[in-house]
Amino acid sequence: MNDAIDGYLDVAKKCTQTLIDMILNDLRPATKSLFQQVWYDGIVVQIVETMRDYMADYQSYLNPSLLELLVDDLLDAFLVLYLNALANSPKLRMPAATDRIREDVGLASAFFSTLKPAKDVEQSFEVIEMILSLLDASKDMVFLSFWSFAKVYGPNINFVEGLMKARGDLDR
């Protein structure tokens, strides 16, 4: 019996991952624009609306427990995609970049809050809030934001160094 349940879970996980891969493949042109010049005009609206369209279709056909797994995995995939784009971004126009990130977080949070409890969504987006505090911090006080970030997510020096370089207003 356990083998049958494990087999079901393995197949379900592969299927939900395939559904997420389909969404991300469709989003590839838009996600390549993240943190590029066109991003400042609000490309995340297109990303969120595409995910909304897919999820409306998926909600019609998926078992509620599979839908819950799909939403969790899609949220994680979105965050990884967004953070990777941020880590590989060229120079950010400050403070326009932080304003745009806040708007992006608001859009994405509102979307995911329709699919799972808002408290859980807020907790998932906490990493971006901490990154925003790193980007907003003054030159003299950035170490405090780094300390808060490092306590929760580890020092991750390469990522933070990339952020600081992208800021452009800090020396190495």
Disulfide bonds with the S-S distance in Angstrom:
none
